[in-house]
Amino acid sequence: MTDLLTVSGLCARYGRYVAVSDVGLSVKTGAVAALLGANGAGKSTTLKAIAGLVRAEGSIIFDGEAVDGLSTRQRVHRGIVYVPEGRQIVATLSVGENLTLGGYHVDGGLRAQRQQMVLDLFPEIANRVNRPAWMLSGGEQQMLAIGRALMAGPRLLLLDEPSLGLAPLLVKRVFERLEIVRGQTNLSVVLVEQNFRMSVQLAEEVYFMRGGRIVSRHPASALRTPSARQDAINSYLGPAQGHDASAVLVSPT
């Protein structure tokens, strides 16, 4: 597999505060790269910088072309789509209207085709198309948020904390659907996630962030045993405090 995304020397700041410094990562076509770290590590800022949502310096190469000078909208048209933490759906619009927003830039026929694909993938929301989005459960809202992103026809999905606030059964269901999408579309994903175990099961590569920098990179296959997970947590994320840190990390940046 070739690299779909290559990021190097990425730096982003909020005013004088440097949130991300000299970040480098890559994602192969059809692969998942997980970005893990404690609060304030810079994970979400990294995703937003790749999506063009925050000003950043450095090189972002997507499918062989530099996109760091493009607007967020232009990057969406290229196939880079961001799913924010907390879902951020439009609660007053219907499920169907939220999906339409995701595919606003494609013609009606393709939009209808993609919407049917999303509803087939997430049958939980299929019979709620005409209901206001605020009536959905937290898990259904996350499915809608991912579905809205899929309406854009992404080649790279920047997925920020999809399991946040969800019950374990719903987390498992959301991740299973992501695997289905990958199998059907060769979708690449950069995943920021608090659920360590799920992350290393889905991903091929795992990057650890601390203080706005990448401090380590590992093949996910090397982190799937309990001892390896705990070693990684102790080395890069800090020891568990009152919970099973191998299952759920602290809330993300």
C-alpha positions in Angstrom: 0.0 0.0 0.0 1.1 3.5 -0.8 0.8 6.5 1.6 -2.4 8.5 1.0 -1.4 11.1 3.6 2.0 12.3 4.7 2.3 15.0 7.3 5.7 16.5 8.3 6.9 19.4 10.4 3.3 20.3 11.4 3.0 23.2 13.8 -0.1 24.9 15.1 -0.7 27.5 17.8 -3.5 29.3 19.4 -2.2 32.8 19.9 1.1 32.4 21.7 0.3 28.9 22.9 2.0 26.2 20.8 -0.5 23.3 20.6 1.4 21.1 18.1 5.0 21.2 17.2 6.9 19.3 14.4 4.3 16.5 14.1 4.9 13.9 11.4 2.7 11.0 10.5 1.6 9.0 7.5 -1.5 6.9 6.6 -1.5 4.3 3.9 -4.5 3.9 1.5 -7.2 1.9 3.2 -5.4 1.9 6.6 -6.1 3.3 10.0 -3.6 5.3 12.1 -4.6 5.9 15.7 -3.4 9.0 17.5 -3.3 8.4 21.3 -2.4 10.7 24.2 -3.6 12.3 27.4 -5.4 15.6 27.8 -3.7 18.5 26.2 -1.4 16.3 24.0 -2.5 18.0 20.8 -4.4 15.2 19.1 -7.6 17.1 18.2 -5.5 20.1 17.0 -3.6 17.8 14.7 -6.8 16.5 13.1 -8.1 20.0 12.7 -4.8 21.2 11.1 -5.0 18.4 8.6 -8.6 19.3 7.9 -7.7 23.0 7.5 -9.8 24.1 10.5 -6.8 25.7 12.3 -3.9 27.7 10.9 -0.8 25.5 10.7 2.6 25.4 9.2 4.3 22.4 7.7 3.7 19.9 4.9 0.5 18.0 4.3 0.7 15.8 1.2 -2.5 14.0 0.2 -2.5 11.6 -2.7 0.8 13.0 -3.9 -0.2 16.7 -3.8 0.3 19.4 -1.2 -3.0 20.5 0.3 -1.7 22.7 3.2 -2.5 25.8 1.2 -6.1 24.7 0.5 -9.2 25.8 2.4 -11.3 23.3 4.5 -13.9 23.2 1.7 -11.3 22.5 -0.9 -9.9 19.7 1.2 -13.4 18.2 1.6 -13.7 18.2 -2.2 -10.3 16.4 -2.4 -11.7 13.8 0.1 -10.4 14.9 3.5 -13.4 14.9 5.9 -13.4 15.7 9.7 -15.8 14.2 12.2 -15.6 16.4 15.3 -15.5 15.4 18.9 -19.0 15.7 20.4 -20.7 14.9 17.1 -21.9 18.6 16.5 -24.8 17.6 14.4 -27.5 20.2 13.7 -30.0 19.2 16.4 -32.9 21.2 15.0 -32.7 19.7 11.5 -34.0 16.2 10.7 -31.7 13.2 10.3 -32.3 13.4 6.5 -31.4 17.1 6.4 -28.2 16.5 8.3 -27.2 13.9 5.8 -28.0 16.3 3.0 -25.7 18.8 4.5 -22.9 16.3 4.4 -23.4 15.8 0.6 -24.2 19.4 -0.3 -21.5 19.5 -3.0 -22.6 16.5 -5.0 -25.6 16.2 -7.4 -29.0 14.9 -6.3 -28.6 11.4 -7.7 -25.3 10.7 -6.1 -26.5 12.3 -2.9 -29.5 9.9 -2.8 -27.3 6.9 -3.5 -25.0 7.8 -0.7 -27.8 8.5 1.7 -29.2 5.0 1.1 -25.7 3.6 1.7 -25.5 5.4 5.0 -29.0 4.2 6.1 -28.2 0.6 5.1 -25.0 0.9 7.2 -26.8 2.4 10.2 -30.3 0.9 10.2 -30.7 2.4 13.7 -31.3 5.8 12.1 -33.0 4.6 8.9 -36.5 4.8 10.4 -35.8 8.2 11.9 -35.0 10.1 8.8 -37.8 12.7 9.3 -37.2 13.2 13.0 -35.2 16.0 14.5 -31.7 15.0 15.2 -32.0 16.0 18.9 -34.4 13.1 19.4 -31.7 10.5 18.7 -29.8 8.8 21.4 -26.1 9.5 21.9 -25.1 6.4 19.9 -27.5 7.2 17.1 -26.2 10.8 17.0 -22.6 9.4 16.5 -23.8 7.2 13.7 -25.5 10.2 12.1 -22.3 12.3 12.5 -20.2 9.5 10.8 -23.0 9.1 8.2 -23.0 12.8 7.4 -19.2 12.6 6.8 -19.6 9.6 4.5 -22.1 11.6 2.4 -19.1 13.7 1.3 -17.5 10.6 -0.2 -14.3 10.8 1.9 -11.0 9.1 1.0 -9.6 10.1 4.4 -11.7 10.3 7.5 -10.4 12.3 10.4 -12.4 10.8 13.3 -12.2 12.6 16.7 -13.4 10.6 19.7 -16.2 8.5 18.2 -16.7 6.5 21.4 -16.9 9.6 23.8 -19.9 9.2 26.1 -21.2 6.0 24.6 -22.0 2.7 26.3 -19.5 -0.1 25.5 -22.0 -2.0 23.3 -22.6 1.1 21.2 -18.9 1.7 20.9 -18.4 -1.9 19.6 -21.2 -1.3 17.1 -19.8 1.9 15.8 -16.4 0.4 15.3 -17.8 -2.6 13.5 -19.6 -0.3 11.1 -16.3 1.5 10.4 -14.7 -1.8 9.5 -17.5 -2.4 7.1 -17.0 1.0 5.4 -13.3 0.3 5.1 -13.9 -3.0 3.5 -16.3 -1.5 1.0 -14.6 1.8 0.1 -10.9 1.4 0.9 -11.3 4.3 3.3 -8.3 5.6 5.2 -8.8 6.9 8.8 -6.8 8.9 11.3 -8.5 8.1 14.6 -8.2 10.0 17.8 -9.8 7.8 20.5 -9.9 7.3 24.3 -10.6 3.6 24.0 -7.1 2.0 23.8 -8.3 -1.6 23.2 -10.6 -0.7 20.4 -8.1 1.6 18.8 -5.3 -1.0 18.5 -7.8 -3.6 17.2 -8.9 -1.2 14.4 -5.6 0.4 13.6 -2.5 -0.7 11.7 -0.3 2.0 13.2 -0.4 3.8 16.6 1.2 7.2 17.3 1.5 8.5 20.8 1.5 12.2 21.5 2.7 14.2 24.5 3.1 17.9 24.8 2.1 18.6 21.2 4.7 16.2 19.7 4.8 12.6 18.5 6.9 10.7 21.0 6.5 7.2 19.7 5.1 5.1 16.8 4.3 1.4 17.0 2.6 -1.2 14.8 -0.8 -1.8 16.4 -0.2 -5.6 16.4 2.6 -5.1 18.9 0.1 -3.5 21.4 -2.7 -6.1 21.5 -1.6 -8.1 24.5 -2.5 -6.9 28.1 1.1 -6.5 29.0 2.0 -4.6 25.9 -1.0 -2.3 26.4 0.0 -1.6 30.0 3.6 -1.0 29.1 2.5 1.6 26.5 0.1 3.3 29.0 2.8 3.5 31.6 5.4 4.8 29.1 3.3 7.3 27.1 0.0 7.9 28.8 0.6 7.7 32.6 -0.6 5.0 35.0 -4.2 4.1 35.4 -6.1 6.1 38.0 -9.2 4.4 39.4 -10.1 2.6 36.2 -8.9 0.1 33.6 -6.7 2.3 31.6 -6.2 -0.4 29.0 -9.9 -0.1 28.1 -10.5 3.6 28.4 -8.1 6.5 28.6 -8.8 10.0 30.0 -10.9 12.3 27.9 -9.1 13.6 24.8 -7.7 17.0 23.9 
